[in-house]
Amino acid sequence: MRHVFATVLLASAVVVSAAPLSPKALDYLKELGIDPDSAEVTGVLDDQINRGGDGKPFNLEAFATRRSESGVRNFIATRNFVRKFQKDPKTPFPSNDVYQMRYVTPEEVQFIRTALGGKLQPVSLAFLKELEIDTESEQITAIIEDQVGQTSYGWPYSLDTLAGMRDETAVRAFIATRNFVRKYMKDTKTPFPPREVYQVKHLKPDEVQFILNELKKPFDALREHKG
C-alpha cells in the first residue's frame, strides 16, 4: 500500500514533456561542477513545483538560467530527498539550510507529516528552538497536529509548515490563534488575542461559526427583549 501511495505522490508534481535543459542552463550546471547527466539531475528535470512570487513554478531550468546557485543546489537536494523519503521514510533530511519546503508539493508534505507520525520536521523543530519556543510545552503539543485552511502553496496551515518556511510572524500567530480557540470553545469568556496576532485564516469553518454564534448572543437577547 505504501508503495502505491508513494507512486501516486511521485506523479503529483506538475509534469511536462521530458525536455532537455537549455544550453545556458547546462553551461551553468557544469560551471558549478554538477553533472547534467547524473541521476540526481535527470530525475528532477521535469519537476515543476508550486509557484514563486512571479507566478511561475519552481524548476531546475529557471534556477540555472537565472544563475542561482542556492536555488539550483537546494532544488536538486530537496527534490531528490523527497523521492528517496517516499521509498524509505528513514532517509535522513538534508541540512536545514538546504531543504526547502517550497519545493515540496502539498501531497508530498502530507506524506512526510504522516510518515513522521505528527512530529515536526527537523527544519521546523530547529526554527522553533531558534525562536526560543519550547516544543515540549502544552501550547505546542496541543496544536502540533492542527491543519487549517490552505496556504498559497496549497498546503494546510500548520505549525510544521509555517515553521518550515521560517515565518516567525505566522508561527506566533498560529500558536496564539489555535490555543485561543481551544480555550474559547470551553470558556467563551476567554479574551481574544491582540488583533495583530489573531488570524481568522487559522480557524476551521466550524470554529468560526461557533465564535460568531457566541458573539451574536447578546444582540439576539437584546432584540428579543425589545420585541
HUHUBEL-V168600 format. One record per pair of residues at least 6 apart in sequence whose C-alpha atoms are under 8 Angstrom apart, sorted by the first residue. I is the first residue (numbers start at 1). J is the second residue. Records with the same first field share a line. If there is no record, write none. Layout:
I = J + J
This chain:
3 = 87
6 = 86 + 87
9 = 107 + 108
10 = 83
12 = 105 + 107
13 = 47 + 48 + 49 + 105
14 = 47 + 48 + 49
15 = 46 + 47 + 48
16 = 46 + 47
17 = 46
18 = 45 + 46
19 = 45 + 46
20 = 45
21 = 45 + 61
22 = 61
24 = 64 + 65
25 = 61 + 64 + 65 + 67
26 = 36 + 64
28 = 64 + 65 + 67
29 = 35 + 36 + 64
30 = 36
32 = 69
35 = 41
36 = 42
40 = 76 + 80
41 = 76
43 = 80
44 = 60 + 76 + 79 + 80
45 = 59 + 60 + 61
46 = 59
47 = 58 + 59 + 60
48 = 57 + 58 + 59
49 = 57 + 58 + 59 + 102 + 103 + 104 + 105
50 = 56 + 57 + 58 + 102 + 103 + 104 + 105 + 153 + 154
51 = 57 + 58 + 153
52 = 58
58 = 103
59 = 75
60 = 72 + 75 + 76
63 = 69 + 71 + 72
64 = 71 + 72
73 = 98
74 = 98 + 99 + 100
75 = 100 + 103
77 = 94 + 98 + 99
78 = 94 + 98 + 99 + 100 + 101 + 103 + 104
79 = 103 + 104
81 = 91 + 93 + 94
82 = 104 + 108
84 = 91
85 = 91 + 92 + 112
86 = 111 + 112
89 = 112 + 115
93 = 99 + 122
95 = 123
96 = 122 + 123 + 126
99 = 123
100 = 164 + 165
101 = 161 + 164 + 165
102 = 153 + 165
105 = 153 + 154 + 155
106 = 153 + 154 + 155
109 = 155
113 = 119 + 120 + 121
118 = 144 + 145
119 = 144
120 = 144 + 160
121 = 160 + 164
123 = 163 + 164
124 = 160 + 161 + 162 + 163 + 164 + 165 + 166
125 = 135 + 160 + 163
127 = 163 + 164 + 166
128 = 134 + 135 + 163
129 = 135
131 = 168
134 = 140
135 = 141
139 = 175 + 179
140 = 175
142 = 179
143 = 159 + 175 + 178 + 179
144 = 158 + 159 + 160
145 = 158 + 159
146 = 158 + 159
147 = 156 + 157 + 158
148 = 156 + 157 + 158 + 201 + 202 + 203 + 204
149 = 156 + 157 + 201 + 202 + 203 + 204
150 = 156 + 157
151 = 157
155 = 161
157 = 202
158 = 174
159 = 171 + 174 + 175
162 = 170 + 171
163 = 171
172 = 197
173 = 197 + 198 + 199
174 = 198 + 199 + 202
176 = 193 + 197 + 198
177 = 193 + 197 + 198 + 199 + 200 + 202 + 203
178 = 202 + 203
180 = 190 + 192 + 193
181 = 203 + 207
183 = 190
184 = 190
185 = 210
188 = 214
192 = 198
200 = 208
